[in-house]
Amino acid sequence: MFSGFPETLRQYGFKTDVRTLLDMYRTMEMGLVTNLGSLFDVCQHLICKSRREIAPYTLAFWDHFLGIDTTNFNTIDDAIRKSSAFEHWLSQKLETGKISGEIDYEKLIDQFLNETLQSDLQANIQKELDARKHLDDDNPDMADRKSNGPPGVLQATDKMVDYSKISLEELIERMKRVMEQQKTAHSGGGHWIGSHGFSPYGHSGHGLNGIRVGGPAHAGTARKVLGDPSFYPVDLDAPITDNNMDAALQALKNIEDIHPDRKLNVKRTVEETGRNGGIVIPHFLREQQDRTQVLLLLDNGGNSMWVHARKVQMLFAKIKRRFPQDLKTYYFHNAIYDQVYEDEARRKPVTLRKVMENSPDYRVFIVGDAYMGPHELLAPFGSIEFREESSTPSLENLKTLHEHFPFVVWINPTPKQYWNRTIAPYVQQVFQMEPLTINGILESAKYMNGIKHF
């Protein structure tokens, strides 16, 4: 994590080099650095030569250590709120129930910064290991007995290894041997294919110049990238995050084309029949481009759905090429009444009748946490928004929607054990409901593929 800091500082106008790193390490050896906040203070004294440099230094520090890029935002608060670090922190707070009621983002941003800057630096200070020695001491045929941590928990590492002097062929061969033994998901170590560790294969870790497998870039040094999540076990029931997004993407790709028909190549069939003494051997034109059609209805209203809405948008944005020109997205708040919206701000209404002019062949994903008052779903004029009041209860609209679109799954980001505390059981009377996990996406794909036979 430290090795790239001088480069980040140079991007913000500072003239720094390896001597800056040496000064940082000396202060750590003296015991002056205990958390990210004290690191910030120490580095400020080492790097800033005048008061005018404090602001760009702060932005560089947040960019490098917290992943908060302020270049595309009007305010620092906006940059923090839209950063993956804050989203991950907030989602953990929401899922563990440490935040309830109305969300005050201004206070939460302060809390996030305070907690982050006071966090123990053990997970942020890397001890660089010799790559050759590490591989010689590591047995690629070691049996996988159990995961190195509870499901969904990312284990931090305090080590870093640069594999640039190890041949790519050797790393690939070792990875294949490790893959044969690996049975569970791993994070934070130096042996398995996983995440947040220092092994030469995995993602989001501190193994430099290795092979990135199935996840986002971290240091940006990978010599080879393998996007298929089958190369490493993942926790299928963990909530979808930036780290397992590619695995969720692969699961979503399992949806089959509902138009598997092929067209007969008449000219070639006739010619080949003549050459084969009248024996008809049909020849087909190349398979048609995948025409799977997807309609996404996304609840992006209310504080409870804010974090999840962005994850779902990212997931379907990544897979847009899988559904060329046939991915349509609409937005709603809590329940679906007589209209939905074309834009995230919910300013451009589209009637439900207009939505149902789309072909019944569309696969429909409805994403919402079903966290609302029962009257919003069951009662006439139940909407909490005046502009959406309707004499038709939302539940009836859901039934009408399903009558037109037989391929519908409701994706619920709330952990399954809490569904009974919401109106989810009523929705389940109408739609198949799955959690917003990799397993949930897989089950949704299976359901979509199976229902077409009825």
Secondary structure, DSSP 4 states (H G I P E B T S, - for coil): --TTHHHHHHHTT----HHHHHHHHHHHHTT---BHHHHHHHHHHHH-SSGGGHHHHHHHHIIIII----TT-SSHHHHHHTSHHHHHHHHHHHHTTSS-SS--HHHHHHHHHHHHHTSBGGGT-PEEEPHHHHHHHS-TT----S-SSSTTPPPP--EEEE-TTS-HHHHHHHHHHHHHH--S--BS-SSSSEESS-SSEEESSSEETSEEESS--SSS--SEEE--GGGS---TTSBP-SSSHHHHHHHHTTPPPS-----B-HHHHHHHHHHTTT-----BPPPPPP---EEEEEE--SHHHHHHHHHHHHHHHHTGGGSTT-EEEEEESSS--SEEESSTTS-SEEEHHHHTTS-TT-EEEEE----S-HHHHHSTT--SSGGG--SS-HHHHHHHHHHH-S-EEEEE-S-GGGGGGTTHHHHHTTSEEEESBHHHHHHHHHHHHHHTT-
